[in-house]
């Protein structure tokens, strides 16, 4: 128990679900409030801004479809990151793993010669494998050489960005693209089907939802899930219990990186139908998925909801740019604000604030005392 002025801070043994939800909602509301100040700074009435965004996204079919389209890569990457974070493996590399999946899918689509009916399954398989390999490397470095996982996963994003740039400017530059840094268009057999009058590649959306459900079952009902939870609680306890830390780390990053790789397949096969610059393949989905996973608080099923929220934010970015005449990068500011407030209000989940009785509020010395 700790006293701060007229308040007493009491440690919670375990925050309830209501507290976790309440604190997370508080963080989002705080970000919305600061965003309102930013809108006002641009000379845009905040109420008008939010009303316009709501009408153009949630209030139209096209807007709803755009939310779903942006949700797909966020969901796949977010579910993978939830799994990694539950094992205390700080995978900051979903962006690079997504691009690795996009590269592998492109290679299969353009150069494998696989017959039409098997082309899309082969692209998904190659994308998952490429993303998993890009995730296994930092996992191996962490376990065997004790290299910081945040640094390795982050740096590997940049390696993959340069690989993509090299491919589209060099060996994979499409002869039919008239000098632009793109590959050739995929054959029609490598195009993912979409919902009518939209760019929602529904097979990838189904895979994302199925992945969230399967991940929840793995974490709650399987031996691997138990081992992931134990490693996440205490690495020392996991080693004492005889859990193979290398095997768990590799399994976690195969799933996390592989799901991000599937997101990359969806982007090139469902949206662009070719490989192009990294910033066009992914608009920072891998980085935003970190916030998706953090806000999901370790639950793959909740990641469905949080990915929809950030899908809305990305769709709102188009409205901010075209209707409100503000930079699209404002969405990045919004994402950063949400992460900032999520981290900032985290202590509220573990400390209960109580006001002292009136007669005791200003007596004694403010400070802390153990109990």
C-alpha positions in Angstrom: 0.0 0.0 0.0 1.3 3.4 -0.9 0.2 6.9 0.2 0.4 9.8 -2.2 -1.0 13.1 -0.7 -4.7 12.5 0.1 -4.8 9.2 -1.9 -4.0 5.6 -1.0 -2.7 3.3 -3.8 -3.6 -0.3 -3.1 -2.0 -3.1 -5.2 -4.4 -5.4 -7.0 -3.5 -9.0 -7.0 -5.0 -9.6 -10.4 -7.0 -7.0 -12.4 -10.5 -8.1 -13.3 -11.7 -8.2 -16.9 -13.9 -5.1 -16.2 -10.8 -3.2 -15.0 -8.7 -4.2 -18.1 -11.5 -3.2 -20.5 -12.1 0.0 -18.6 -8.5 1.0 -18.6 -8.1 0.2 -22.3 -11.2 2.2 -23.2 -9.8 5.1 -21.1 -6.6 5.0 -23.2 -8.5 5.2 -26.5 -10.7 8.0 -25.2 -7.7 10.0 -24.1 -6.2 9.5 -27.6 -9.4 10.7 -29.2 -9.3 13.8 -26.9 -5.8 14.7 -28.0 -6.7 14.0 -31.6 -9.5 16.6 -31.2 -6.8 19.1 -30.2 -4.8 18.2 -33.3 -7.8 18.6 -35.5 -8.4 22.1 -34.0 -4.8 23.0 -34.6 -5.3 22.3 -38.3 -8.4 24.6 -38.2 -10.8 21.7 -38.4 -13.7 21.5 -36.0 -13.2 18.3 -34.1 -17.0 17.5 -34.0 -17.2 18.0 -37.7 -14.0 15.9 -38.2 -15.4 12.9 -36.2 -18.8 13.2 -37.8 -17.3 13.3 -41.3 -15.1 10.3 -40.6 -18.1 8.3 -39.1 -20.3 9.1 -42.0 -17.7 8.2 -44.6 -16.6 5.0 -43.0 -19.3 3.4 -40.8 -22.1 5.2 -42.7 -21.5 3.8 -46.2 -21.0 0.4 -47.7 -17.8 1.4 -49.4 -16.4 2.7 -46.1 -17.3 -0.5 -44.3 -15.6 -2.6 -47.0 -12.5 -0.4 -46.7 -12.5 -1.0 -42.9 -12.6 -4.8 -43.5 -9.9 -4.6 -46.2 -7.5 -2.8 -43.8 -8.5 -5.2 -40.9 -7.3 -8.3 -42.7 -3.5 -7.7 -42.5 -3.9 -6.2 -39.0 -5.8 -9.2 -37.8 -3.3 -11.8 -39.1 -0.3 -9.9 -37.8 -2.0 -9.0 -34.6 -3.0 -12.6 -33.7 0.6 -13.7 -34.4 1.9 -11.0 -32.1 -0.5 -11.9 -29.4 1.0 -15.4 -29.4 4.5 -14.0 -29.3 3.8 -11.5 -26.6 2.2 -14.2 -24.4 5.6 -16.0 -24.4 7.4 -12.7 -23.6 9.0 -12.7 -27.1 8.9 -9.1 -28.2 8.4 -9.5 -31.9 8.7 -6.1 -33.5 9.3 -7.6 -36.9 5.8 -8.3 -38.3 6.4 -5.7 -41.0 9.4 -7.6 -42.4 7.6 -10.9 -42.0 4.6 -9.6 -43.9 7.0 -8.4 -46.7 8.7 -11.8 -46.7 5.4 -13.5 -47.3 4.6 -11.1 -50.1 8.0 -11.8 -51.8 7.5 -15.6 -51.5 4.0 -15.4 -52.9 5.2 -13.3 -55.8 8.0 -15.7 -56.6 5.5 -18.6 -56.7 2.9 -16.6 -58.8 5.4 -15.4 -61.5 8.1 -18.0 -61.6 7.0 -21.4 -60.2 5.0 -22.7 -63.2 2.5 -24.4 -60.8 -0.8 -25.2 -62.5 -3.7 -22.8 -61.9 -5.8 -24.6 -59.3 -2.8 -25.2 -57.1 -1.3 -21.7 -57.5 -3.1 -19.9 -54.7 -2.6 -22.7 -52.1 1.1 -22.8 -53.0 1.4 -19.0 -52.6 -0.2 -19.2 -49.1 2.1 -22.1 -48.2 5.2 -20.2 -49.4 4.1 -17.0 -47.7 3.6 -18.7 -44.4 7.0 -20.5 -44.7 8.8 -17.3 -45.6 7.3 -15.3 -42.7 8.1 -18.2 -40.4 11.7 -18.3 -41.5 12.1 -14.6 -41.0 10.7 -15.1 -37.5 12.8 -18.1 -36.6 16.1 -16.3 -37.2 15.7 -13.8 -34.3 14.2 -16.6 -32.1 17.4 -18.7 -32.6 19.6 -15.7 -31.9 17.7 -14.9 -28.7 17.8 -18.4 -27.3 21.3 -19.4 -28.4 23.2 -16.2 -28.2 21.0 -14.1 -25.9 20.6 -11.4 -28.5 17.9 -8.9 -27.7 14.7 -9.9 -29.6 13.5 -6.3 -30.0 16.6 -5.3 -31.8 16.9 -8.3 -34.1 13.2 -8.3 -35.1 13.2 -4.6 -35.7 16.4 -4.6 -37.8 15.2 -7.5 -39.9 12.3 -5.3 -41.1 14.8 -3.1 -42.8 16.7 -6.0 -44.3 13.5 -7.2 -45.9 12.6 -3.7 -47.1 15.9 -3.4 -49.0 15.4 -6.9 -50.4 12.0 -5.9 -51.8 13.4 -2.7 -53.2 16.3 -4.6 -54.9 13.9 -7.2 -56.4 11.5 -4.6 -58.0 14.4 -2.4 -59.3 16.5 -5.4 -60.4 15.8 -9.0 -61.3 12.0 -9.0 -60.8 11.4 -5.6 -62.5 8.5 -6.3 -64.9 9.3 -5.8 -68.6 5.7 -4.8 -69.2 5.7 -2.1 -66.5 7.2 0.6 -68.8 10.0 1.5 -66.5 8.1 1.5 -63.2 9.6 -0.4 -60.2 6.9 -3.2 -60.2 6.9 -6.8 -61.1 4.7 -8.0 -63.9 1.0 -8.5 -63.1 0.2 -11.9 -61.6 -1.7 -14.4 -63.8 -5.5 -14.4 -63.1 -5.2 -17.8 -61.3 -3.0 -16.0 -58.6 -5.7 -13.4 -57.9 -7.7 -13.8 -54.7 -11.5 -13.5 -55.1 -13.1 -10.4 -53.5 -16.5 -9.5 -52.2 -18.7 -7.8 -54.8 -17.8 -4.1 -55.5 -15.0 -4.1 -52.9 -11.4 -5.0 -52.4 -12.0 -7.3 -49.5 -10.2 -10.6 -50.4 -12.5 -12.8 -48.3 -10.4 -16.0 -48.2 -7.7 -14.1 -46.3 -10.4 -12.7 -44.0 -11.7 -16.2 -43.3 -8.1 -17.3 -42.6 -7.6 -14.4 -40.2 -10.7 -15.2 -38.2 -10.0 -18.9 -38.2 -6.4 -18.1 -37.0 -7.8 -16.1 -34.1 -10.1 -18.9 -33.0 -7.3 -21.6 -33.4 -4.8 -19.5 -31.5 -7.2 -19.1 -28.6 -7.7 -22.9 -28.5 -4.0 -23.5 -28.7 -3.3 -21.1 -25.9 -6.0 -22.5 -23.6 -6.3 -26.2 -24.5 -3.0 -27.6 -25.6 0.4 -28.4 -24.1 2.1 -25.9 -26.3 -0.3 -23.2 -25.1 0.5 -24.2 -21.5 4.2 -24.0 -22.2 3.8 -20.6 -23.9 2.0 -19.3 -20.8 4.6 -20.6 -18.4 7.5 -19.2 -20.4 5.6 -15.9 -20.5 5.1 -15.8 -16.7 8.7 -16.8 -15.8 11.5 -18.1 -18.0 13.3 -19.4 -14.9 10.2 -21.3 -13.8 9.8 -22.7 -17.3 13.4 -24.0 -17.3 13.0 -25.5 -13.8 9.8 -27.3 -15.0 11.8 -28.8 -17.9 10.2 -26.8 -20.7 12.4 -26.7 -23.8 12.8 -22.9 -24.2 14.2 -23.2 -27.7 11.4 -25.4 -28.9 8.7 -23.0 -27.5 10.5 -19.9 -28.9 10.7 -21.4 -32.3 7.1 -22.6 -32.3 5.9 -19.1 -31.2 7.9 -17.4 -34.0 6.8 -19.9 -36.6 3.2 -19.1 -35.8 3.8 -15.4 -35.4 5.9 -14.9 -38.4 3.9 -17.3 -40.5 0.6 -15.4 -39.9 2.3 -12.1 -40.8 3.5 -13.8 -44.0 0.0 -14.8 -44.9 -1.0 -11.1 -44.5 1.7 -10.3 -47.1 0.2 -12.9 -49.5 -3.2 -11.4 -49.1 -1.9 -7.9 -50.0 -0.2 -8.9 -53.2 -2.7 -11.5 -54.3 -5.8 -9.8 -53.2 -5.1 -6.1 -53.7 -2.1 -5.2 -55.9 -1.7 -8.4 -58.0 2.0 -7.7 -58.2 5.0 -6.8 -56.0 5.7 -3.2 -55.6 7.5 -0.9 -53.2 7.4 -1.9 -49.5 5.4 1.2 -48.4 2.7 0.3 -51.0 2.5 -3.4 -50.1 2.1 -2.5 -46.4 1.1 0.9 -45.0 2.8 0.1 -41.7 0.4 -2.8 -40.9 3.1 -4.8 -39.1 3.9 -1.9 -36.7 0.3 -1.0 -36.1 -0.4 -4.7 -35.3 1.8 -4.2 -32.2 -0.8 -1.9 -30.8 -3.6 -4.3 -32.0 -2.0 -7.1 -29.9 -1.2 -4.8 -26.9 -4.8 -3.6 -26.8 -6.0 -7.2 -27.1 -4.4 -7.9 -23.7 -3.2 -11.4 -24.7 -6.5 -12.6 -26.2 -6.5 -13.7 -29.9 -10.3 -13.4 -30.0 -10.2 -9.8 -28.7 -7.6 -9.1 -31.5 -10.6 -9.5 -33.9 -12.2 -6.4 -32.3 -9.0 -4.4 -31.9 -8.0 -5.0 -35.5 -11.4 -3.7 -36.6 -10.8 -0.6 -34.6 -7.5 0.1 -36.3 -8.9 -0.9 -39.6 -11.4 1.9 -39.0 -8.5 4.3 -38.2 -6.7 3.4 -41.5 -9.9 3.8 -43.4 -10.4 7.2 -41.6 -7.0 8.2 -42.9 -8.4 8.3 -46.5 -11.2 10.5 -45.3 -8.8 12.8 -43.4 -6.7 13.2 -46.6 -9.4 13.6 -49.2 -12.2 15.3 -47.4 -10.6 17.1 -44.4 -7.5 18.0 -46.5 -5.1 16.9 -43.8 -2.0 14.6 -44.2 -2.7 10.9 -44.2 0.2 10.6 -41.7 -2.2 11.9 -39.0 -3.3 8.2 -38.7 0.2 7.4 -37.6 -0.1 10.1 -34.9 -3.4 8.6 -33.8 -1.9 5.1 -33.6 1.1 6.4 -31.6 -1.2 8.3 -29.2 -3.2 5.1 -28.5 0.0 3.2 -27.8 1.3 6.0 -25.6 -1.8 6.1 -23.5 -2.0 2.3 -23.3 1.4 2.3 -21.7 0.7 5.3 -19.6 -2.5 4.0 -18.0 -1.1 0.5 -17.5 -0.4 1.1 -13.8 -4.1 1.7 -13.3 -4.8 -2.0 -13.9 -2.6 -3.0 -11.0 -3.2 -0.2 -8.5 -6.5 0.8 -6.9 -6.7 4.6 -6.1 -8.7 5.4 -2.9 -9.3 8.8 -1.3 -8.5 8.9 2.4 -11.2 10.0 4.9 -11.5 13.7 5.2 -9.7 14.0 8.6 -6.7 12.0 7.4 -6.1 13.5 4.0 -3.4 16.0 4.9 -2.0 14.6 8.1 1.3 12.8 8.2 4.0 12.6 5.4 3.1 11.8 1.8 5.1 8.9 0.6 4.9 5.1 0.6 4.7 2.4 3.1 4.8 -1.3 2.7 2.0 -3.6 3.7 
